Amino acid sequence: MTHVKVADLTIGNDLPLTLIAGPCQLESVDHAQMIAGRMKEACDAAGAQFVFKASYDKANRTSLSGKRGMGIDAGLKALQSVGKAIGVPVLTDVHSESQCAIAAEVADILQIPAFLCRQTDMLLAAGNTGAAINVKKGQFLAPWEMPNIVTKIESTGNRRILLTERGTTFGYNALVADMRSLPQMAQTGYPVVMDATHSVQQPGGQGGSSGGQREFAPVMARAAVALGVGAVFIETHDDPDNAPSDGPNMIYLNDMPRLIDVLMQLDVVAKANPVVL
């Protein structure tokens, strides 16, 4: 069982749950700090570890006109301000090899987007930074293919790896989350993360943007935590219906404290009774 150190936290499939949460994309410094502050307060109250996540660039928007975010320079400054002001680790996506070293100067965890999870040069560049690496399993991959990705990152000497389930393509504009993938990926020894919000996304489902079923995001989170995972990834927003990206599948910020409390109760049971394949 591998434990991954991230700043002052330790993430593991047999350790208390970590929440990786925040808005889909960065909108402003004040907005990011507000969400991070409220999430940290809720996680502290429930006994959960917390990592703030947000993207400085959404490089795979459905439409050319989709809002992409603050950009790497302003976005990394915003993430740095969150880390310092709120006192939490931060996670952000990278979209090219050249961004990895730059983002790693600020981010505690670099995230490899699902569409890029097999890009060897991306994985090597991310691994070489020494930062913790969270790899989103591609919608086109089976869970038993993830060891190939792990091997690529391990070849850099970096073993600070997280593996995330975010659903599998199930026909047009639809995803399905197979909970068998969580213990299967855990067989790598690395912490497994359940992306509860992107797994209920409907990619391209609104023509020029993606749709989603946010009412099922807590269902995905609860199911995954009941199996025993290292972390849950949840996008949250104070006004998701007017968010610039992924609003249909983001959970209302006001609903997060109660959900976190439930997840931590389930986590205690799951960790005391681990799944064995």
C-alpha positions as CSV (number, residue, x, y, z in Angstrom):
1,M,0.0,0.0,0.0
2,T,1.6,3.3,-1.1
3,H,1.1,6.5,0.8
4,V,1.5,9.8,-1.1
5,K,2.7,12.8,0.8
6,V,1.2,16.1,-0.4
7,A,2.4,19.1,1.7
8,D,1.3,18.3,5.2
9,L,-1.2,15.6,4.1
10,T,-0.8,11.9,3.5
11,I,-3.1,10.2,1.0
12,G,-3.7,6.5,1.0
13,N,-6.4,3.9,0.4
14,D,-6.2,2.8,4.0
15,L,-6.0,6.3,5.5
16,P,-8.8,8.8,6.4
17,L,-10.5,10.2,3.3
18,T,-9.1,13.3,1.4
19,L,-11.5,15.7,-0.4
20,I,-10.1,17.2,-3.6
21,A,-12.6,20.0,-4.3
22,G,-13.1,23.4,-5.8
23,P,-14.6,25.1,-8.9
24,C,-14.0,23.7,-12.4
25,Q,-12.1,26.8,-13.5
26,L,-10.5,29.7,-11.7
27,E,-12.6,32.9,-12.0
28,S,-10.8,35.3,-9.6
29,V,-8.6,35.3,-6.6
30,D,-11.4,36.3,-4.2
31,H,-13.7,33.6,-5.6
32,A,-11.1,30.9,-5.3
33,Q,-10.2,31.9,-1.7
34,M,-13.9,32.0,-0.7
35,I,-14.5,28.5,-2.0
36,A,-11.3,27.2,-0.5
37,G,-12.0,28.8,2.8
38,R,-15.5,27.3,3.1
39,M,-14.4,23.9,2.0
40,K,-11.5,23.8,4.5
41,E,-13.9,24.8,7.3
42,A,-16.3,22.0,6.3
43,C,-13.5,19.4,6.0
44,D,-11.9,20.4,9.3
45,A,-15.3,20.0,11.0
46,A,-15.8,16.5,9.5
47,G,-12.2,15.4,10.0
48,A,-11.4,15.1,6.3
49,Q,-8.2,16.1,4.6
50,F,-8.6,18.8,2.0
51,V,-6.9,19.7,-1.3
52,F,-8.1,22.7,-3.3
53,K,-8.5,22.2,-7.0
54,A,-9.2,24.6,-9.9
55,S,-8.0,24.9,-13.5
56,Y,-6.2,27.9,-14.9
57,D,-7.1,26.8,-18.4
58,K,-9.8,24.5,-19.7
59,A,-8.1,23.4,-22.9
60,N,-10.6,20.9,-24.0
61,R,-13.8,22.9,-24.1
62,T,-16.5,21.6,-26.4
63,S,-16.9,24.8,-28.3
64,L,-14.3,27.3,-29.5
65,S,-16.3,30.0,-27.8
66,G,-16.2,28.3,-24.4
67,K,-14.6,30.3,-21.6
68,R,-11.1,28.8,-20.8
69,G,-10.2,30.5,-17.6
70,M,-7.6,32.9,-16.2
71,G,-4.6,31.5,-18.1
72,I,-1.4,30.0,-16.7
73,D,0.3,33.2,-15.3
74,A,-2.7,34.8,-13.6
75,G,-4.1,31.3,-12.7
76,L,-1.0,30.1,-10.9
77,K,-0.8,33.4,-9.0
78,A,-4.4,32.8,-7.9
79,L,-3.6,29.2,-6.8
80,Q,-0.5,30.4,-4.9
81,S,-2.6,33.0,-3.1
82,V,-5.1,30.2,-2.1
83,G,-2.3,28.0,-0.8
84,K,-0.8,30.8,1.3
85,A,-4.0,32.5,2.5
86,I,-6.0,29.3,3.3
87,G,-3.1,27.0,4.2
88,V,-4.1,24.1,1.9
89,P,-2.4,22.1,-0.9
90,V,-3.5,23.0,-4.4
91,L,-4.1,20.9,-7.5
92,T,-4.4,22.0,-11.1
93,D,-4.4,20.5,-14.6
94,V,-1.5,20.7,-17.1
95,H,-2.1,20.5,-20.8
96,S,1.4,20.2,-22.4
97,E,4.9,19.1,-21.5
98,S,6.1,22.7,-21.2
99,Q,3.5,23.6,-18.6
100,C,4.5,20.9,-16.1
101,A,7.6,22.5,-14.6
102,I,6.0,25.9,-14.5
103,A,2.9,24.7,-12.8
104,A,4.9,22.5,-10.4
105,E,6.5,25.7,-8.9
106,V,3.0,26.4,-7.4
107,A,0.9,23.3,-7.5
108,D,1.3,20.5,-5.0
109,I,-0.4,18.1,-7.4
110,L,-0.3,18.2,-11.2
111,Q,-3.3,16.6,-12.8
112,I,-3.1,14.8,-16.2
113,P,-6.5,15.3,-17.9
114,A,-8.3,12.1,-19.0
115,F,-7.8,12.8,-22.7
116,L,-4.0,13.1,-22.2
117,C,-3.5,10.1,-19.9
118,R,-1.6,8.0,-22.4
119,Q,0.6,10.8,-23.7
120,T,4.0,9.4,-22.8
121,D,5.9,12.7,-23.1
122,M,3.3,14.4,-20.8
123,L,3.6,11.7,-18.2
124,L,7.4,11.9,-18.2
125,A,7.4,15.7,-18.0
126,A,5.0,15.7,-15.1
127,G,6.9,12.9,-13.3
128,N,10.2,14.6,-13.7
129,T,8.9,17.6,-11.7
130,G,8.8,15.6,-8.6
131,A,5.3,16.9,-7.8
132,A,2.5,14.5,-6.9
133,I,0.7,13.4,-10.1
134,N,-3.0,12.7,-10.4
135,V,-3.9,10.8,-13.5
136,K,-7.5,10.9,-14.7
137,K,-8.3,7.5,-16.3
138,G,-9.3,8.1,-19.9
139,Q,-13.0,7.6,-20.8
140,F,-11.6,5.1,-23.4
141,L,-9.5,3.0,-21.0
142,A,-10.2,-0.1,-18.9
143,P,-9.0,0.0,-15.3
144,W,-6.5,-2.8,-15.9
145,E,-4.7,-0.6,-18.4
146,M,-3.7,1.9,-15.8
147,P,-0.5,0.0,-14.7
148,N,1.0,1.0,-18.1
149,I,0.5,4.6,-17.1
150,V,2.0,4.0,-13.7
151,T,5.1,2.4,-15.2
152,K,5.7,5.5,-17.4
153,I,5.6,7.9,-14.4
154,E,7.6,5.5,-12.2
155,S,10.3,5.5,-14.9
156,T,11.2,9.1,-13.8
157,G,11.7,7.9,-10.2
158,N,8.5,9.6,-9.1
159,R,6.2,7.4,-7.1
160,R,3.9,10.1,-5.8
161,I,1.0,8.9,-8.0
162,L,-2.8,9.1,-7.7
163,L,-5.2,7.3,-10.1
164,T,-8.7,8.8,-10.7
165,E,-11.8,7.1,-12.0
166,R,-14.0,9.6,-14.0
167,G,-16.3,7.3,-15.9
168,T,-16.2,5.4,-19.2
169,T,-17.8,6.4,-22.5
170,F,-21.1,4.7,-22.8
171,G,-22.5,5.7,-26.2
172,Y,-23.0,9.3,-27.4
173,N,-22.9,12.0,-24.8
174,A,-23.0,9.5,-21.9
175,L,-20.7,8.1,-19.3
176,V,-21.0,5.2,-16.9
177,A,-19.0,4.6,-13.8
178,D,-18.0,1.0,-13.1
179,M,-17.3,0.7,-9.3
180,R,-15.2,-2.4,-10.0
181,S,-12.6,-0.1,-11.4
182,L,-11.8,1.3,-8.0
183,P,-10.5,-1.9,-6.3
184,Q,-8.9,-2.9,-9.6
185,M,-6.9,0.3,-9.8
186,A,-6.1,0.0,-6.1
187,Q,-4.2,-3.2,-7.0
188,T,-1.4,-1.0,-8.3
189,G,-0.9,0.0,-4.6
190,Y,-1.4,3.6,-5.3
191,P,-4.2,5.8,-3.9
192,V,-7.4,5.8,-5.9
193,V,-9.6,8.8,-6.4
194,M,-13.2,8.9,-7.4
195,D,-14.2,11.9,-9.5
196,A,-17.9,12.1,-8.5
197,T,-18.8,15.1,-10.6
198,H,-17.2,14.4,-14.0
199,S,-18.6,10.8,-13.8
200,V,-22.1,12.3,-14.1
201,Q,-21.1,14.7,-16.9
202,Q,-22.7,14.4,-20.3
203,P,-19.9,15.3,-22.7
204,G,-21.0,17.6,-25.4
205,G,-24.6,16.9,-24.4
206,Q,-25.8,20.5,-24.9
207,G,-24.4,20.8,-28.4
208,G,-21.9,23.7,-27.7
209,S,-21.2,22.6,-24.1
210,S,-21.4,19.6,-21.8
211,G,-24.4,18.7,-19.8
212,G,-24.6,16.8,-16.5
213,Q,-26.7,15.3,-13.8
214,R,-25.4,16.9,-10.6
215,E,-28.1,15.2,-8.5
216,F,-26.2,11.9,-9.0
217,A,-22.8,13.3,-8.0
218,P,-23.4,12.6,-4.3
219,V,-24.5,9.1,-5.2
220,M,-21.2,8.4,-7.0
221,A,-19.2,9.9,-4.1
222,R,-21.1,7.8,-1.5
223,A,-20.8,4.6,-3.5
224,A,-17.0,5.0,-4.0
225,V,-16.3,5.9,-0.4
226,A,-18.3,2.9,0.8
227,L,-15.8,0.8,-1.1
228,G,-12.7,2.5,0.5
229,V,-10.8,5.0,-1.6
230,G,-8.0,7.4,-0.9
231,A,-9.8,10.5,-2.0
232,V,-12.9,11.9,-3.7
233,F,-12.7,14.6,-6.3
234,I,-15.7,17.0,-6.3
235,E,-16.2,20.2,-8.2
236,T,-18.3,22.7,-6.3
237,H,-19.5,26.2,-6.9
238,D,-21.6,28.8,-5.0
239,D,-23.7,29.3,-8.2
240,P,-23.1,26.4,-10.6
241,D,-25.9,27.3,-12.9
242,N,-24.0,30.4,-13.8
243,A,-20.5,29.0,-13.7
244,P,-18.3,29.4,-16.8
245,S,-17.6,25.6,-17.1
246,D,-19.2,22.3,-16.0
247,G,-22.0,23.9,-14.1
248,P,-24.5,21.1,-14.8
249,N,-22.5,18.6,-12.8
250,M,-21.0,20.7,-10.0
251,I,-22.5,20.5,-6.5
252,Y,-23.8,23.6,-4.7
253,L,-21.2,24.8,-2.2
254,N,-23.9,25.1,0.5
255,D,-24.6,21.3,0.1
256,M,-21.0,20.3,0.6
257,P,-20.8,20.3,4.5
258,R,-23.6,17.7,4.9
259,L,-22.2,15.5,2.1
260,I,-18.7,15.6,3.6
261,D,-20.1,14.6,6.9
262,V,-21.9,11.6,5.4
263,L,-18.8,10.6,3.4
264,M,-16.6,10.6,6.5
265,Q,-19.1,8.3,8.3
266,L,-19.0,5.9,5.4
267,D,-15.2,6.1,5.2
268,V,-14.8,4.9,8.8
269,V,-16.8,1.8,8.0
270,A,-15.0,1.2,4.7
271,K,-11.5,1.6,6.1
272,A,-12.3,-0.8,9.0
273,N,-13.6,-3.4,6.5
274,P,-11.4,-3.2,3.4
275,V,-12.4,-4.8,0.1
276,V,-10.2,-7.8,-0.7
277,L,-10.2,-9.1,-4.3
